[in-house]
Amino acid sequence: MVGRVPGGGVQRNMVGALVLGAYDDDAVLRYVGAVGTGFTMAVRRQLKDKLALLERRTSQPGQSPRSRPRPSTGWCAGPNR
């Protein structure tokens, strides 16, 4: 998990989806997709609070999340490989 996208509508103050990444064979972190289904409202609120502690302004170095990430994407700090 490398970031989060805020929800819309009644979920606007919660996590809408988690942005996922994986390391490729060259140890570069790459965008692999997002998941936003199956979370209860309580879990969405908990994720927002917990991920706020890890938030950073930009994606991790070497990461290629998307050609045009949403301006509202919240990136998370993670372990360096």
PDB file of N, CA, C and O in Angstrom:
ATOM      1  N   MET A   1       0.851  -1.151   0.000  1.00  0.00           N
ATOM      2  CA  MET A   1       0.000   0.000   0.000  1.00  0.00           C
ATOM      3  C   MET A   1       0.905   1.223   0.000  1.00  0.00           C
ATOM      4  O   MET A   1       1.764   1.372   0.869  1.00  0.00           O
ATOM      5  N   VAL A   2       0.706   2.089  -0.972  1.00  0.00           N
ATOM      6  CA  VAL A   2       1.578   3.248  -1.102  1.00  0.00           C
ATOM      7  C   VAL A   2       0.841   4.576  -0.956  1.00  0.00           C
ATOM      8  O   VAL A   2       1.469   5.634  -0.915  1.00  0.00           O
ATOM      9  N   GLY A   3      -0.478   4.526  -0.878  1.00  0.00           N
ATOM     10  CA  GLY A   3      -1.229   5.759  -0.731  1.00  0.00           C
ATOM     11  C   GLY A   3      -2.715   5.489  -0.586  1.00  0.00           C
ATOM     12  O   GLY A   3      -3.163   4.347  -0.491  1.00  0.00           O
ATOM     13  N   ARG A   4      -3.459   6.583  -0.574  1.00  0.00           N
ATOM     14  CA  ARG A   4      -4.896   6.490  -0.446  1.00  0.00           C
ATOM     15  C   ARG A   4      -5.551   7.565  -1.268  1.00  0.00           C
ATOM     16  O   ARG A   4      -4.971   8.621  -1.522  1.00  0.00           O
ATOM     17  N   VAL A   5      -6.774   7.283  -1.683  1.00  0.00           N
ATOM     18  CA  VAL A   5      -7.587   8.250  -2.410  1.00  0.00           C
ATOM     19  C   VAL A   5      -8.794   8.536  -1.524  1.00  0.00           C
ATOM     20  O   VAL A   5      -9.437   7.601  -1.048  1.00  0.00           O
ATOM     21  N   PRO A   6      -9.117   9.815  -1.292  1.00  0.00           N
ATOM     22  CA  PRO A   6     -10.268  10.112  -0.453  1.00  0.00           C
ATOM     23  C   PRO A   6     -11.571   9.678  -1.110  1.00  0.00           C
ATOM     24  O   PRO A   6     -11.683   9.617  -2.334  1.00  0.00           O
ATOM     25  N   GLY A   7     -12.541   9.381  -0.274  1.00  0.00           N
ATOM     26  CA  GLY A   7     -13.851   8.983  -0.768  1.00  0.00           C
ATOM     27  C   GLY A   7     -14.640  10.176  -1.274  1.00  0.00           C
ATOM     28  O   GLY A   7     -14.234  11.326  -1.106  1.00  0.00           O
ATOM     29  N   GLY A   8     -15.755   9.888  -1.885  1.00  0.00           N
ATOM     30  CA  GLY A   8     -16.650  10.926  -2.359  1.00  0.00           C
ATOM     31  C   GLY A   8     -18.009  10.785  -1.690  1.00  0.00           C
ATOM     32  O   GLY A   8     -18.299   9.762  -1.070  1.00  0.00           O
ATOM     33  N   GLY A   9     -18.825  11.792  -1.815  1.00  0.00           N
ATOM     34  CA  GLY A   9     -20.165  11.738  -1.232  1.00  0.00           C
ATOM     35  C   GLY A   9     -20.103  11.610   0.272  1.00  0.00           C
ATOM     36  O   GLY A   9     -19.389  12.365   0.933  1.00  0.00           O
ATOM     37  N   VAL A  10     -20.850  10.652   0.826  1.00  0.00           N
ATOM     38  CA  VAL A  10     -20.878  10.470   2.277  1.00  0.00           C
ATOM     39  C   VAL A  10     -19.535   9.978   2.820  1.00  0.00           C
ATOM     40  O   VAL A  10     -19.306  10.012   4.029  1.00  0.00           O
ATOM     41  N   GLN A  11     -18.657   9.527   1.943  1.00  0.00           N
ATOM     42  CA  GLN A  11     -17.335   9.049   2.365  1.00  0.00           C
ATOM     43  C   GLN A  11     -16.250  10.101   2.169  1.00  0.00           C
ATOM     44  O   GLN A  11     -15.064   9.778   2.246  1.00  0.00           O
ATOM     45  N   ARG A  12     -16.628  11.344   1.920  1.00  0.00           N
ATOM     46  CA  ARG A  12     -15.649  12.384   1.562  1.00  0.00           C
ATOM     47  C   ARG A  12     -14.594  12.641   2.634  1.00  0.00           C
ATOM     48  O   ARG A  12     -13.511  13.132   2.314  1.00  0.00           O
ATOM     49  N   ASN A  13     -14.877  12.329   3.876  1.00  0.00           N
ATOM     50  CA  ASN A  13     -13.902  12.528   4.952  1.00  0.00           C
ATOM     51  C   ASN A  13     -13.253  11.214   5.384  1.00  0.00           C
ATOM     52  O   ASN A  13     -12.728  11.100   6.491  1.00  0.00           O
ATOM     53  N   MET A  14     -13.298  10.238   4.501  1.00  0.00           N
ATOM     54  CA  MET A  14     -12.751   8.914   4.805  1.00  0.00           C
ATOM     55  C   MET A  14     -11.900   8.433   3.626  1.00  0.00           C
ATOM     56  O   MET A  14     -11.813   9.095   2.592  1.00  0.00           O
ATOM     57  N   VAL A  15     -11.283   7.280   3.804  1.00  0.00           N
ATOM     58  CA  VAL A  15     -10.524   6.667   2.715  1.00  0.00           C
ATOM     59  C   VAL A  15     -11.501   6.057   1.714  1.00  0.00           C
ATOM     60  O   VAL A  15     -12.374   5.273   2.086  1.00  0.00           O
ATOM     61  N   GLY A  16     -11.348   6.422   0.443  1.00  0.00           N
ATOM     62  CA  GLY A  16     -12.169   5.845  -0.606  1.00  0.00           C
ATOM     63  C   GLY A  16     -11.540   4.601  -1.190  1.00  0.00           C
ATOM     64  O   GLY A  16     -12.232   3.630  -1.499  1.00  0.00           O
ATOM     65  N   ALA A  17     -10.211   4.632  -1.344  1.00  0.00           N
ATOM     66  CA  ALA A  17      -9.488   3.490  -1.900  1.00  0.00           C
ATOM     67  C   ALA A  17      -8.038   3.536  -1.448  1.00  0.00           C
ATOM     68  O   ALA A  17      -7.502   4.603  -1.149  1.00  0.00           O
ATOM     69  N   LEU A  18      -7.416   2.380  -1.402  1.00  0.00           N
ATOM     70  CA  LEU A  18      -5.987   2.275  -1.122  1.00  0.00           C
ATOM     71  C   LEU A  18      -5.256   2.125  -2.449  1.00  0.00           C
ATOM     72  O   LEU A  18      -5.672   1.348  -3.308  1.00  0.00           O
ATOM     73  N   VAL A  19      -4.174   2.864  -2.614  1.00  0.00           N
ATOM     74  CA  VAL A  19      -3.342   2.781  -3.813  1.00  0.00           C
ATOM     75  C   VAL A  19      -2.261   1.735  -3.527  1.00  0.00           C
ATOM     76  O   VAL A  19      -1.576   1.798  -2.506  1.00  0.00           O
ATOM     77  N   LEU A  20      -2.123   0.784  -4.431  1.00  0.00           N
ATOM     78  CA  LEU A  20      -1.220  -0.343  -4.210  1.00  0.00           C
ATOM     79  C   LEU A  20       0.012  -0.273  -5.096  1.00  0.00           C
ATOM     80  O   LEU A  20      -0.052   0.207  -6.228  1.00  0.00           O
ATOM     81  N   GLY A  21       1.122  -0.750  -4.578  1.00  0.00           N
ATOM     82  CA  GLY A  21       2.360  -0.794  -5.338  1.00  0.00           C
ATOM     83  C   GLY A  21       3.109  -2.081  -5.044  1.00  0.00           C
ATOM     84  O   GLY A  21       2.868  -2.737  -4.031  1.00  0.00           O
ATOM     85  N   ALA A  22       4.005  -2.430  -5.928  1.00  0.00           N
ATOM     86  CA  ALA A  22       4.851  -3.617  -5.742  1.00  0.00           C
ATOM     87  C   ALA A  22       6.209  -3.338  -6.375  1.00  0.00           C
ATOM     88  O   ALA A  22       6.314  -2.579  -7.339  1.00  0.00           O
ATOM     89  N   TYR A  23       7.232  -3.952  -5.829  1.00  0.00           N
ATOM     90  CA  TYR A  23       8.570  -3.786  -6.383  1.00  0.00           C
ATOM     91  C   TYR A  23       8.736  -4.681  -7.606  1.00  0.00           C
ATOM     92  O   TYR A  23       8.342  -5.848  -7.594  1.00  0.00           O
ATOM     93  N   ASP A  24       9.328  -4.116  -8.667  1.00  0.00           N
ATOM     94  CA  ASP A  24       9.604  -4.913  -9.862  1.00  0.00           C
ATOM     95  C   ASP A  24      10.969  -5.596  -9.707  1.00  0.00           C
ATOM     96  O   ASP A  24      11.595  -5.503  -8.652  1.00  0.00           O
ATOM     97  N   ASP A  25      11.419  -6.271 -10.747  1.00  0.00           N
ATOM     98  CA  ASP A  25      12.687  -7.005 -10.691  1.00  0.00           C
ATOM     99  C   ASP A  25      13.899  -6.105 -10.495  1.00  0.00           C
ATOM    100  O   ASP A  25      14.958  -6.572 -10.076  1.00  0.00           O
ATOM    101  N   ASP A  26      13.748  -4.792 -10.800  1.00  0.00           N
ATOM    102  CA  ASP A  26      14.838  -3.834 -10.617  1.00  0.00           C
ATOM    103  C   ASP A  26      14.723  -3.094  -9.294  1.00  0.00           C
ATOM    104  O   ASP A  26      15.411  -2.096  -9.083  1.00  0.00           O
ATOM    105  N   ALA A  27      13.860  -3.570  -8.398  1.00  0.00           N
ATOM    106  CA  ALA A  27      13.639  -2.982  -7.071  1.00  0.00           C
ATOM    107  C   ALA A  27      13.046  -1.575  -7.138  1.00  0.00           C
ATOM    108  O   ALA A  27      13.267  -0.755  -6.248  1.00  0.00           O
ATOM    109  N   VAL A  28      12.288  -1.306  -8.207  1.00  0.00           N
ATOM    110  CA  VAL A  28      11.588  -0.031  -8.343  1.00  0.00           C
ATOM    111  C   VAL A  28      10.131  -0.260  -7.970  1.00  0.00           C
ATOM    112  O   VAL A  28       9.486  -1.184  -8.465  1.00  0.00           O
ATOM    113  N   LEU A  29       9.623   0.597  -7.090  1.00  0.00           N
ATOM    114  CA  LEU A  29       8.241   0.468  -6.655  1.00  0.00           C
ATOM    115  C   LEU A  29       7.317   0.972  -7.752  1.00  0.00           C
ATOM    116  O   LEU A  29       7.446   2.115  -8.192  1.00  0.00           O
ATOM    117  N   ARG A  30       6.394   0.141  -8.196  1.00  0.00           N
ATOM    118  CA  ARG A  30       5.490   0.459  -9.302  1.00  0.00           C
ATOM    119  C   ARG A  30       4.041   0.395  -8.863  1.00  0.00           C
ATOM    120  O   ARG A  30       3.673  -0.419  -8.016  1.00  0.00           O
ATOM    121  N   TYR A  31       3.229   1.250  -9.438  1.00  0.00           N
ATOM    122  CA  TYR A  31       1.785   1.230  -9.220  1.00  0.00           C
ATOM    123  C   TYR A  31       1.216  -0.057  -9.800  1.00  0.00           C
ATOM    124  O   TYR A  31       1.522  -0.418 -10.937  1.00  0.00           O
ATOM    125  N   VAL A  32       0.380  -0.757  -9.016  1.00  0.00           N
ATOM    126  CA  VAL A  32      -0.231  -1.986  -9.519  1.00  0.00           C
ATOM    127  C   VAL A  32      -1.753  -1.963  -9.454  1.00  0.00           C
ATOM    128  O   VAL A  32      -2.403  -2.888  -9.941  1.00  0.00           O
ATOM    129  N   GLY A  33      -2.328  -0.931  -8.866  1.00  0.00           N
ATOM    130  CA  GLY A  33      -3.780  -0.849  -8.822  1.00  0.00           C
ATOM    131  C   GLY A  33      -4.277  -0.181  -7.562  1.00  0.00           C
ATOM    132  O   GLY A  33      -3.506   0.390  -6.791  1.00  0.00           O
ATOM    133  N   ALA A  34      -5.573  -0.263  -7.367  1.00  0.00           N
ATOM    134  CA  ALA A  34      -6.206   0.314  -6.187  1.00  0.00           C
ATOM    135  C   ALA A  34      -7.359  -0.580  -5.771  1.00  0.00           C
ATOM    136  O   ALA A  34      -7.937  -1.295  -6.589  1.00  0.00           O
ATOM    137  N   VAL A  35      -7.681  -0.531  -4.499  1.00  0.00           N
ATOM    138  CA  VAL A  35      -8.809  -1.303  -3.981  1.00  0.00           C
ATOM    139  C   VAL A  35      -9.629  -0.402  -3.066  1.00  0.00           C
ATOM    140  O   VAL A  35      -9.088   0.303  -2.214  1.00  0.00           O
ATOM    141  N   GLY A  36     -10.923  -0.439  -3.256  1.00  0.00           N
ATOM    142  CA  GLY A  36     -11.785   0.412  -2.444  1.00  0.00           C
ATOM    143  C   GLY A  36     -13.091  -0.247  -2.057  1.00  0.00           C
ATOM    144  O   GLY A  36     -13.971   0.411  -1.503  1.00  0.00           O
ATOM    145  N   THR A  37     -13.236  -1.520  -2.333  1.00  0.00           N
ATOM    146  CA  THR A  37     -14.487  -2.200  -1.990  1.00  0.00           C
ATOM    147  C   THR A  37     -14.281  -3.095  -0.780  1.00  0.00           C
ATOM    148  O   THR A  37     -13.169  -3.544  -0.504  1.00  0.00           O
ATOM    149  N   GLY A  38     -15.363  -3.345  -0.068  1.00  0.00           N
ATOM    150  CA  GLY A  38     -15.314  -4.256   1.062  1.00  0.00           C
ATOM    151  C   GLY A  38     -14.998  -3.609   2.393  1.00  0.00           C
ATOM    152  O   GLY A  38     -14.992  -4.295   3.415  1.00  0.00           O
ATOM    153  N   PHE A  39     -14.734  -2.306   2.417  1.00  0.00           N
ATOM    154  CA  PHE A  39     -14.443  -1.621   3.671  1.00  0.00           C
ATOM    155  C   PHE A  39     -15.731  -1.090   4.288  1.00  0.00           C
ATOM    156  O   PHE A  39     -16.546  -0.475   3.601  1.00  0.00           O
ATOM    157  N   THR A  40     -15.911  -1.326   5.580  1.00  0.00           N
ATOM    158  CA  THR A  40     -17.047  -0.725   6.271  1.00  0.00           C
ATOM    159  C   THR A  40     -16.738   0.754   6.508  1.00  0.00           C
ATOM    160  O   THR A  40     -15.594   1.183   6.359  1.00  0.00           O
ATOM    161  N   MET A  41     -17.749   1.522   6.872  1.00  0.00           N
ATOM    162  CA  MET A  41     -17.539   2.946   7.170  1.00  0.00           C
ATOM    163  C   MET A  41     -16.571   3.102   8.350  1.00  0.00           C
ATOM    164  O   MET A  41     -15.732   4.003   8.354  1.00  0.00           O
ATOM    165  N   ALA A  42     -16.693   2.231   9.336  1.00  0.00           N
ATOM    166  CA  ALA A  42     -15.800   2.304  10.501  1.00  0.00           C
ATOM    167  C   ALA A  42     -14.345   2.056  10.090  1.00  0.00           C
ATOM    168  O   ALA A  42     -13.440   2.750  10.552  1.00  0.00           O
ATOM    169  N   VAL A  43     -14.126   1.076   9.231  1.00  0.00           N
ATOM    170  CA  VAL A  43     -12.766   0.780   8.762  1.00  0.00           C
ATOM    171  C   VAL A  43     -12.229   1.943   7.934  1.00  0.00           C
ATOM    172  O   VAL A  43     -11.052   2.285   8.055  1.00  0.00           O
ATOM    173  N   ARG A  44     -13.058   2.556   7.101  1.00  0.00           N
ATOM    174  CA  ARG A  44     -12.627   3.709   6.304  1.00  0.00           C
ATOM    175  C   ARG A  44     -12.164   4.850   7.204  1.00  0.00           C
ATOM    176  O   ARG A  44     -11.162   5.503   6.912  1.00  0.00           O
ATOM    177  N   ARG A  45     -12.882   5.091   8.291  1.00  0.00           N
ATOM    178  CA  ARG A  45     -12.485   6.152   9.237  1.00  0.00           C
ATOM    179  C   ARG A  45     -11.171   5.787   9.927  1.00  0.00           C
ATOM    180  O   ARG A  45     -10.287   6.631  10.072  1.00  0.00           O
ATOM    181  N   GLN A  46     -11.045   4.527  10.353  1.00  0.00           N
ATOM    182  CA  GLN A  46      -9.814   4.079  11.010  1.00  0.00           C
ATOM    183  C   GLN A  46      -8.610   4.187  10.079  1.00  0.00           C
ATOM    184  O   GLN A  46      -7.532   4.613  10.492  1.00  0.00           O
ATOM    185  N   LEU A  47      -8.803   3.801   8.826  1.00  0.00           N
ATOM    186  CA  LEU A  47      -7.714   3.903   7.852  1.00  0.00           C
ATOM    187  C   LEU A  47      -7.267   5.349   7.691  1.00  0.00           C
ATOM    188  O   LEU A  47      -6.069   5.631   7.647  1.00  0.00           O
ATOM    189  N   LYS A  48      -8.227   6.266   7.602  1.00  0.00           N
ATOM    190  CA  LYS A  48      -7.872   7.684   7.450  1.00  0.00           C
ATOM    191  C   LYS A  48      -7.009   8.146   8.620  1.00  0.00           C
ATOM    192  O   LYS A  48      -5.983   8.794   8.413  1.00  0.00           O
ATOM    193  N   ASP A  49      -7.411   7.822   9.840  1.00  0.00           N
ATOM    194  CA  ASP A  49      -6.660   8.246  11.024  1.00  0.00           C
ATOM    195  C   ASP A  49      -5.275   7.621  11.070  1.00  0.00           C
ATOM    196  O   ASP A  49      -4.296   8.304  11.370  1.00  0.00           O
ATOM    197  N   LYS A  50      -5.184   6.335  10.775  1.00  0.00           N
ATOM    198  CA  LYS A  50      -3.887   5.648  10.839  1.00  0.00           C
ATOM    199  C   LYS A  50      -2.957   6.070   9.713  1.00  0.00           C
ATOM    200  O   LYS A  50      -1.755   6.227   9.926  1.00  0.00           O
ATOM    201  N   LEU A  51      -3.501   6.253   8.519  1.00  0.00           N
ATOM    202  CA  LEU A  51      -2.655   6.627   7.384  1.00  0.00           C
ATOM    203  C   LEU A  51      -2.194   8.080   7.466  1.00  0.00           C
ATOM    204  O   LEU A  51      -1.171   8.439   6.882  1.00  0.00           O
ATOM    205  N   ALA A  52      -2.937   8.913   8.182  1.00  0.00           N
ATOM    206  CA  ALA A  52      -2.526  10.310   8.353  1.00  0.00           C
ATOM    207  C   ALA A  52      -1.157  10.393   9.032  1.00  0.00           C
ATOM    208  O   ALA A  52      -0.401  11.332   8.787  1.00  0.00           O
ATOM    209  N   LEU A  53      -0.840   9.429   9.873  1.00  0.00           N
ATOM    210  CA  LEU A  53       0.464   9.404  10.558  1.00  0.00           C
ATOM    211  C   LEU A  53       1.613   9.088   9.608  1.00  0.00           C
ATOM    212  O   LEU A  53       2.767   9.398   9.906  1.00  0.00           O
ATOM    213  N   LEU A  54       1.309   8.476   8.471  1.00  0.00           N
ATOM    214  CA  LEU A  54       2.339   8.066   7.507  1.00  0.00           C
ATOM    215  C   LEU A  54       2.380   8.945   6.263  1.00  0.00           C
ATOM    216  O   LEU A  54       3.189   8.717   5.364  1.00  0.00           O
ATOM    217  N   GLU A  55       1.512   9.945   6.214  1.00  0.00           N
ATOM    218  CA  GLU A  55       1.351  10.713   4.982  1.00  0.00           C
ATOM    219  C   GLU A  55       2.582  11.532   4.617  1.00  0.00           C
ATOM    220  O   GLU A  55       3.283  12.064   5.478  1.00  0.00           O
ATOM    221  N   ARG A  56       2.819  11.613   3.311  1.00  0.00           N
ATOM    222  CA  ARG A  56       3.895  12.434   2.754  1.00  0.00           C
ATOM    223  C   ARG A  56       3.331  13.174   1.547  1.00  0.00           C
ATOM    224  O   ARG A  56       2.268  12.806   1.048  1.00  0.00           O
ATOM    225  N   ARG A  57       4.013  14.203   1.072  1.00  0.00           N
ATOM    226  CA  ARG A  57       3.504  15.030  -0.028  1.00  0.00           C
ATOM    227  C   ARG A  57       3.641  14.407  -1.401  1.00  0.00           C
ATOM    228  O   ARG A  57       2.846  14.701  -2.294  1.00  0.00           O
ATOM    229  N   THR A  58       4.622  13.561  -1.586  1.00  0.00           N
ATOM    230  CA  THR A  58       4.890  12.993  -2.903  1.00  0.00           C
ATOM    231  C   THR A  58       4.976  11.473  -2.812  1.00  0.00           C
ATOM    232  O   THR A  58       5.065  10.901  -1.725  1.00  0.00           O
ATOM    233  N   SER A  59       4.947  10.839  -3.970  1.00  0.00           N
ATOM    234  CA  SER A  59       5.132   9.394  -3.988  1.00  0.00           C
ATOM    235  C   SER A  59       6.570   9.074  -3.599  1.00  0.00           C
ATOM    236  O   SER A  59       7.434   9.952  -3.609  1.00  0.00           O
ATOM    237  N   GLN A  60       6.817   7.837  -3.265  1.00  0.00           N
ATOM    238  CA  GLN A  60       8.151   7.425  -2.850  1.00  0.00           C
ATOM    239  C   GLN A  60       9.121   7.493  -4.029  1.00  0.00           C
ATOM    240  O   GLN A  60       8.712   7.293  -5.173  1.00  0.00           O
ATOM    241  N   PRO A  61      10.410   7.776  -3.764  1.00  0.00           N
ATOM    242  CA  PRO A  61      11.394   7.839  -4.850  1.00  0.00           C
ATOM    243  C   PRO A  61      11.401   6.564  -5.672  1.00  0.00           C
ATOM    244  O   PRO A  61      11.350   5.462  -5.124  1.00  0.00           O
ATOM    245  N   GLY A  62      11.463   6.714  -6.984  1.00  0.00           N
ATOM    246  CA  GLY A  62      11.498   5.579  -7.879  1.00  0.00           C
ATOM    247  C   GLY A  62      10.128   4.993  -8.169  1.00  0.00           C
ATOM    248  O   GLY A  62       9.991   4.090  -8.995  1.00  0.00           O
ATOM    249  N   GLN A  63       9.136   5.501  -7.501  1.00  0.00           N
ATOM    250  CA  GLN A  63       7.783   4.971  -7.678  1.00  0.00           C
ATOM    251  C   GLN A  63       7.133   5.613  -8.886  1.00  0.00           C
ATOM    252  O   GLN A  63       7.231   6.825  -9.079  1.00  0.00           O
ATOM    253  N   SER A  64       6.486   4.823  -9.682  1.00  0.00           N
ATOM    254  CA  SER A  64       5.765   5.325 -10.839  1.00  0.00           C
ATOM    255  C   SER A  64       4.294   4.965 -10.670  1.00  0.00           C
ATOM    256  O   SER A  64       3.821   3.994 -11.260  1.00  0.00           O
ATOM    257  N   PRO A  65       3.564   5.745  -9.863  1.00  0.00           N
ATOM    258  CA  PRO A  65       2.216   5.344  -9.520  1.00  0.00           C
ATOM    259  C   PRO A  65       1.240   5.359 -10.686  1.00  0.00           C
ATOM    260  O   PRO A  65       0.473   4.411 -10.853  1.00  0.00           O
ATOM    261  N   ARG A  66       1.252   6.391 -11.479  1.00  0.00           N
ATOM    262  CA  ARG A  66       0.343   6.549 -12.619  1.00  0.00           C
ATOM    263  C   ARG A  66       0.934   7.635 -13.507  1.00  0.00           C
ATOM    264  O   ARG A  66       1.821   8.379 -13.089  1.00  0.00           O
ATOM    265  N   SER A  67       0.445   7.715 -14.709  1.00  0.00           N
ATOM    266  CA  SER A  67       0.917   8.802 -15.548  1.00  0.00           C
ATOM    267  C   SER A  67       0.380  10.130 -15.022  1.00  0.00           C
ATOM    268  O   SER A  67       1.061  11.152 -15.109  1.00  0.00           O
ATOM    269  N   ARG A  68      -0.833  10.123 -14.479  1.00  0.00           N
ATOM    270  CA  ARG A  68      -1.398  11.336 -13.893  1.00  0.00           C
ATOM    271  C   ARG A  68      -2.170  10.985 -12.623  1.00  0.00           C
ATOM    272  O   ARG A  68      -3.375  10.745 -12.684  1.00  0.00           O
ATOM    273  N   PRO A  69      -1.490  10.951 -11.465  1.00  0.00           N
ATOM    274  CA  PRO A  69      -2.208  10.633 -10.237  1.00  0.00           C
ATOM    275  C   PRO A  69      -3.210  11.736  -9.891  1.00  0.00           C
ATOM    276  O   PRO A  69      -3.017  12.898 -10.247  1.00  0.00           O
ATOM    277  N   ARG A  70      -4.249  11.366  -9.213  1.00  0.00           N
ATOM    278  CA  ARG A  70      -5.217  12.360  -8.762  1.00  0.00           C
ATOM    279  C   ARG A  70      -4.534  13.370  -7.867  1.00  0.00           C
ATOM    280  O   ARG A  70      -3.682  12.994  -7.062  1.00  0.00           O
ATOM    281  N   PRO A  71      -4.883  14.649  -7.982  1.00  0.00           N
ATOM    282  CA  PRO A  71      -4.281  15.651  -7.099  1.00  0.00           C
ATOM    283  C   PRO A  71      -4.579  15.373  -5.630  1.00  0.00           C
ATOM    284  O   PRO A  71      -3.814  15.786  -4.758  1.00  0.00           O
ATOM    285  N   SER A  72      -5.669  14.686  -5.347  1.00  0.00           N
ATOM    286  CA  SER A  72      -6.061  14.426  -3.967  1.00  0.00           C
ATOM    287  C   SER A  72      -5.456  13.149  -3.390  1.00  0.00           C
ATOM    288  O   SER A  72      -5.749  12.792  -2.249  1.00  0.00           O
ATOM    289  N   THR A  73      -4.611  12.451  -4.164  1.00  0.00           N
ATOM    290  CA  THR A  73      -4.004  11.225  -3.658  1.00  0.00           C
ATOM    291  C   THR A  73      -3.111  11.552  -2.480  1.00  0.00           C
ATOM    292  O   THR A  73      -2.286  12.463  -2.553  1.00  0.00           O
ATOM    293  N   GLY A  74      -3.270  10.820  -1.406  1.00  0.00           N
ATOM    294  CA  GLY A  74      -2.408  10.972  -0.238  1.00  0.00           C
ATOM    295  C   GLY A  74      -1.382   9.854  -0.236  1.00  0.00           C
ATOM    296  O   GLY A  74      -1.743   8.680  -0.145  1.00  0.00           O
ATOM    297  N   TRP A  75      -0.118  10.202  -0.335  1.00  0.00           N
ATOM    298  CA  TRP A  75       0.944   9.202  -0.387  1.00  0.00           C
ATOM    299  C   TRP A  75       1.380   8.840   1.017  1.00  0.00           C
ATOM    300  O   TRP A  75       1.291   9.664   1.927  1.00  0.00           O
ATOM    301  N   CYS A  76       1.845   7.631   1.201  1.00  0.00           N
ATOM    302  CA  CYS A  76       2.262   7.158   2.507  1.00  0.00           C
ATOM    303  C   CYS A  76       3.741   6.800   2.477  1.00  0.00           C
ATOM    304  O   CYS A  76       4.260   6.239   1.511  1.00  0.00           O
ATOM    305  N   ALA A  77       4.390   7.150   3.573  1.00  0.00           N
ATOM    306  CA  ALA A  77       5.786   6.760   3.741  1.00  0.00           C
ATOM    307  C   ALA A  77       5.824   5.277   4.033  1.00  0.00           C
ATOM    308  O   ALA A  77       4.935   4.743   4.697  1.00  0.00           O
ATOM    309  N   GLY A  78       6.820   4.633   3.556  1.00  0.00           N
ATOM    310  CA  GLY A  78       6.942   3.201   3.796  1.00  0.00           C
ATOM    311  C   GLY A  78       8.391   2.836   3.938  1.00  0.00           C
ATOM    312  O   GLY A  78       9.263   3.698   3.833  1.00  0.00           O
ATOM    313  N   PRO A  79       8.663   1.587   4.173  1.00  0.00           N
ATOM    314  CA  PRO A  79      10.055   1.163   4.313  1.00  0.00           C
ATOM    315  C   PRO A  79      10.790   1.296   2.984  1.00  0.00           C
ATOM    316  O   PRO A  79      10.243   0.989   1.925  1.00  0.00           O
ATOM    317  N   ASN A  80      12.013   1.750   3.054  1.00  0.00           N
ATOM    318  CA  ASN A  80      12.852   1.775   1.850  1.00  0.00           C
ATOM    319  C   ASN A  80      13.374   0.379   1.630  1.00  0.00           C
ATOM    320  O   ASN A  80      13.704  -0.338   2.574  1.00  0.00           O
ATOM    321  N   ARG A  81      13.441   0.011   0.396  1.00  0.00           N
ATOM    322  CA  ARG A  81      13.914  -1.333   0.089  1.00  0.00           C
ATOM    323  C   ARG A  81      15.385  -1.327  -0.177  1.00  0.00           C
ATOM    324  O   ARG A  81      15.966  -2.376  -0.455  1.00  0.00           O
TER     325      ARG A  81
END
